[in-house]
Amino acid sequence: MEIKPKTNCPLNNFEPCKELECAWFMKIVGKDPQSNKEIEDWGCAVSWLPILTIENSQQQRQTGAAVESFRNEMVKANENSQNVLLQAGSQGLKLIKIKQNDQ
């Protein structure tokens, strides 16, 4: 069963939606973040907010995972650098400081 909400506008005292005469009436094209079905539909920007919020949350989770992965790689690289420096020091190798020219 498909439930169709009434098209009463909360921005216009719950009068019937003016659709294309309203600046808030827009077309959305993409994928539904819950069902992964293709969307190409017109509707009120206010009514699109729940779907867009879900999509935003999914993108934030993906970004968080990418940042965590990058952090883990940086930790490994830093540990390797520390090990190289410790081994160089234990073998009596001198580390040189590279001086940069100020321009």
N, C-alpha and C positions, 0 to 999 in steps of 0.2 A: 504494500500500500504506500503510495506516495502522498506526502502531506504538502499541500501548497499553502503558504502563508498568505494572508491578505496583503494587498499592496497599498496599505495606508501609510502615509509618510509621517514619521515622528518629527520631522523638521518643519512640516507645514500643517500643524494642528491636526494630524491624523486624517487629512483629506486624502482622496485617491492620488496615487503616484502620478506625477506629470511626465514621467519617463524621459524621453529625449529632450524635453524642454527644461530639464533640471541638470545643473552642472554636476551633481553627485551621481547621476546615472551613467554608468560606464561599462565598457566591455572588458571582460577578463578572459585571457587565453593562457592555457597552461595545463598543468596536471593537478588534480585534486590530491592534496597531501595525505588524505585518509584512504582513498580507494585507488589511487594512482590512475584513475580514468582521465581522459582528455577533457578539458573544459574549454568551451568557447561560448560564453553566455553574457548577456546584458543583465545588469542589476544595479541596485543602489549601493554606493560605496559603504554605507553603514551595514548593509546586509553581508558584504564581503569580509568584514572585519574578523569574524571567527575563523574563517578559512585562512586568511592571510596571517593571523596570529599563530595558527598551528604550523604553517609553512615556516614562519620566522623562527619558531622554537626548534624545528628540525634543523634549520640552517645553523642555528647557534650551537646545537649539539655537535654537528659535524665540524664546526670551527673549533670548538673546545677539544675535540678528539685530535684534530690536526695540530693544535698548539701543544697538547700533551705529548704527542709523538715527536714533535720537533724538540721539545724540552728534553725528552729522554735521549735523543741523539746527541744533543749538546752536552748532557751529563757524561755520556760515554766518551765523547771527544775530549772533554776536560780531564777525565780520569786517565785517558791515554797520554795526554800531555804531561800530567803530573808524574806518571810512571816513567816517561822518557827523561824528565828532569831529575828525578830521584836516581835513576840508573846512571845518568851522566855524572851526577855528584858523587855517587858511590865509587865510580871508576876514576875519580880524580880529574875529570875533564873540567876545564874552565869554560864557563859561559861568557860570551862577549856581549857587550851592550852595543846596540846599533844606535848611533847618534843621528838624529834627523837634522837636516839643515833648515833653519827658520828662514822663510822667504817672505 
